Amino acid sequence: MAALGSVIGNRAWLRRNHPFPHVVARDVFSGDFYAALDAQVAGILGRGLSETPDPGRFSRNIPGYDSYGIGFGAAAPGPVGLFLTAQWRDTICDLFGVKATPYVFAGAHHHAVGSASGFVHNDFNPVWFPRADEDAIRTPDAARCDYKTGTGPLPEEEKVQVVRGAVVLFFLRNHGWRPGDGGETGLYADARDPVDAPALRCPPVDNSLVAFECTPRSFHTYLSNTRLPRTSIIMWVHRTLDEAGRTFGTEKLERWKN
């Protein structure tokens, strides 16, 4: 895997405060690296879409969300593996003052044309991982410890509950997108705002990103796409339950709904 500094394109990332603090950037990676990343995701899409969960393909594995998803394991080969490196994790943690832990989730979402908008939510969720050493990168392992519930055969002392600390949405394979096509990430001032009336729309322009700390007020969602499929890589860094509690209060955590 290439060093992060050798593949970053635009280093002038923009920090904005409305409707809540977030960072946006265009031309994130160098042309060569972006082309390789785009080709790798194209190859995964080339395996076809599955209507039932399938770890090797984009599949319907996110209940209640009109998207096909795939997760990347800690040993993910090729360019997508960059999103599971300590360098990338530390870059995102440093943007928002989140203390780094070994626990990282990275994967990709693909929305077919006409996918329904999501619901306004904040990602301030508690989740579970197999416990890891501080210098490791640990990804979820649903067979041993369910990401949302912690259920599974792994002994209690070998699992840990943490909280989503910050999220990155990186856009790719959205060639020819133009305003009016939909597929943006909507940002909201309040959870009660109408889904179709966000305070801000972050367009899914190729080789761009939007990132923000997961807080009780980081309200956002996916907005329906009308003309083109929409593809993104999504990655969360996680903070300890104690840090989340000290910063925002554990009573503010968004518990998963059954």
C-alpha positions in Angstrom: 0.0 0.0 0.0 1.4 3.4 -1.0 2.0 6.0 1.7 -0.9 8.4 2.2 1.2 11.4 1.4 2.1 10.0 -2.0 -1.5 9.6 -3.2 -3.2 12.6 -1.8 -4.1 15.1 -4.5 -5.8 18.2 -3.1 -4.6 19.1 0.4 -6.9 22.1 0.7 -9.8 20.5 2.5 -12.6 23.0 3.4 -14.1 23.1 6.9 -17.7 24.4 7.1 -20.0 25.0 10.1 -23.5 25.0 8.6 -25.7 23.2 9.5 -23.1 21.4 11.7 -19.3 21.2 11.5 -18.1 19.1 8.5 -15.3 18.9 6.0 -15.5 18.7 2.2 -12.8 18.2 -0.4 -12.6 17.8 -4.2 -9.8 16.0 -6.2 -9.0 14.1 -3.0 -6.5 11.6 -4.5 -4.0 11.9 -7.3 -5.3 11.0 -10.8 -3.5 7.6 -10.9 -4.6 6.5 -7.5 -8.2 7.6 -8.1 -8.2 5.7 -11.4 -7.0 2.5 -9.7 -9.5 2.9 -6.9 -12.3 3.5 -9.4 -11.3 0.4 -11.4 -11.2 -1.8 -8.3 -14.7 -0.8 -7.2 -15.9 -1.3 -10.9 -14.5 -4.8 -10.7 -16.5 -5.5 -7.5 -19.6 -4.1 -9.1 -18.9 -6.4 -12.1 -19.6 -9.4 -9.9 -23.2 -8.4 -10.0 -25.7 -7.2 -7.3 -27.2 -9.6 -4.9 -30.7 -9.3 -3.4 -29.6 -11.4 -0.4 -26.5 -10.8 1.8 -23.3 -11.9 0.1 -19.9 -10.9 1.5 -18.3 -11.0 -1.9 -20.7 -8.7 -3.8 -22.7 -5.6 -3.3 -25.8 -6.9 -1.7 -29.0 -6.1 0.2 -27.4 -6.3 3.6 -28.6 -3.1 5.3 -32.2 -3.5 6.5 -34.4 -0.5 5.9 -31.9 1.2 3.6 -32.4 1.1 -0.2 -28.9 0.3 -1.1 -26.5 -2.5 -2.0 -23.5 -2.7 0.4 -20.2 -4.5 0.8 -17.8 -4.4 3.7 -14.0 -4.4 3.5 -12.0 -6.6 5.8 -8.8 -5.4 7.5 -6.7 -7.3 4.9 -8.6 -5.7 2.0 -6.2 -5.7 -1.0 -5.5 -3.0 -3.5 -6.4 0.7 -3.3 -9.6 0.3 -1.1 -7.2 -0.9 1.7 -6.1 2.7 2.1 -9.3 3.4 4.0 -8.2 0.8 6.6 -4.7 2.1 7.3 -3.6 3.7 10.5 -2.5 6.8 8.4 -6.0 7.4 7.0 -7.7 6.6 10.4 -5.4 9.1 12.1 -6.1 11.8 9.5 -9.8 11.5 10.0 -9.5 11.4 13.8 -7.3 14.4 13.8 -9.8 16.4 11.7 -12.4 16.2 14.5 -10.3 15.6 17.7 -11.5 12.0 18.1 -9.0 9.9 20.0 -7.9 7.0 17.7 -8.9 3.4 18.6 -8.1 0.3 16.6 -11.8 0.0 15.5 -12.6 0.9 11.9 -15.4 0.1 9.6 -15.0 0.6 5.8 -17.1 -0.5 2.9 -19.0 0.8 -0.1 -22.6 1.6 -1.0 -24.3 1.4 -4.4 -27.6 2.9 -5.1 -29.5 1.9 -8.3 -31.3 4.6 -10.2 -34.4 5.7 -8.3 -33.3 4.4 -4.9 -35.4 5.8 -2.1 -34.1 8.6 0.2 -33.0 7.5 3.6 -34.2 8.9 6.9 -32.6 11.7 8.9 -30.2 10.3 11.5 -27.0 11.2 13.3 -24.7 8.0 13.3 -24.1 8.6 17.0 -24.5 4.9 17.6 -22.8 2.3 19.9 -21.4 -0.7 18.1 -19.4 -3.8 18.8 -16.0 -5.2 17.7 -13.7 -8.1 18.6 -11.2 -6.6 21.1 -7.9 -5.6 19.5 -4.4 -4.4 20.5 -4.0 -0.7 20.3 -1.6 -0.9 17.3 -3.9 -3.1 15.2 -6.7 -2.1 12.9 -9.7 -4.2 13.7 -12.8 -4.4 11.4 -16.2 -5.9 12.4 -16.6 -9.7 12.3 -20.3 -10.5 12.1 -19.7 -14.2 12.4 -18.2 -13.8 15.9 -19.6 -10.5 17.2 -22.5 -8.7 15.5 -21.6 -5.0 14.8 -24.9 -3.6 16.1 -25.8 -5.9 19.0 -22.6 -7.6 20.1 -24.3 -11.0 19.9 -22.3 -14.0 18.7 -20.0 -16.8 19.9 -17.2 -14.5 21.0 -16.7 -14.5 24.8 -17.7 -11.3 26.5 -14.1 -10.5 27.6 -13.0 -10.7 23.9 -15.4 -8.1 22.6 -15.7 -4.3 23.1 -18.5 -1.8 22.7 -17.4 1.5 21.1 -19.2 4.5 19.5 -19.0 5.8 15.9 -16.7 8.8 16.2 -16.5 10.3 12.7 -17.6 9.3 9.2 -16.2 9.8 5.7 -18.2 9.5 2.5 -15.9 9.3 -0.5 -17.7 9.5 -3.9 -16.6 7.6 -7.0 -18.0 6.0 -10.2 -20.6 8.7 -10.5 -19.4 9.8 -13.9 -21.5 12.6 -15.5 -23.3 13.6 -12.4 -24.9 17.1 -12.6 -27.1 19.2 -10.3 -30.7 17.8 -10.4 -29.6 14.2 -10.6 -30.0 13.6 -6.8 -27.8 11.1 -5.0 -26.4 13.8 -2.7 -25.8 13.5 1.0 -28.2 15.9 2.8 -27.1 17.7 5.9 -29.8 19.0 8.4 -30.1 21.4 11.2 -32.8 19.3 13.0 -33.9 15.7 13.0 -37.5 16.8 12.3 -36.6 18.6 9.1 -38.2 17.1 6.0 -35.9 14.7 4.2 -36.4 16.5 0.9 -35.5 19.9 2.4 -31.9 19.6 3.7 -30.0 22.7 4.9 -27.2 21.6 2.5 -26.7 19.0 -0.2 -23.2 17.5 -0.7 -23.0 16.3 -4.3 -21.6 12.9 -5.2 -18.9 14.3 -7.5 -16.2 11.8 -8.4 -13.0 11.9 -6.2 -14.7 14.1 -3.6 -15.6 13.6 0.0 -17.6 14.8 2.9 -16.6 14.0 6.5 -18.0 14.9 10.0 -17.8 14.0 13.6 -20.7 11.7 14.7 -22.5 13.7 17.4 -26.1 14.0 18.7 -26.6 16.8 16.1 -24.8 15.4 12.9 -28.1 14.9 11.1 -27.8 13.6 7.5 -29.1 11.1 5.0 -28.9 9.9 1.5 -31.1 11.7 -1.1 -32.8 9.8 -3.9 -31.0 9.6 -7.3 -33.1 10.2 -10.4 -30.8 9.7 -13.4 -27.6 7.8 -12.5 -26.5 5.1 -10.1 -24.7 6.5 -7.0 -21.6 4.8 -5.5 -19.6 5.8 -2.5 -17.0 4.4 -0.1 -18.0 4.9 3.6 -15.7 4.7 6.5 -16.2 5.2 10.3 -13.6 5.7 13.0 -14.7 4.8 16.5 -14.2 6.3 19.9 -14.4 4.7 23.3 -17.7 4.6 25.1 -16.1 6.6 27.9 -15.0 9.4 25.6 -18.4 9.5 23.9 -20.0 9.8 27.4 -17.7 12.5 28.6 -18.1 14.5 25.4 -21.8 14.2 24.8 -23.4 12.0 27.5 -24.3 8.4 27.1 -28.0 9.3 27.3 -27.6 11.0 23.9 -26.5 7.8 22.2 -28.8 6.6 19.4 -29.6 3.0 20.2 -30.3 0.7 17.3 -34.0 0.0 16.7 -35.0 -3.6 16.3 
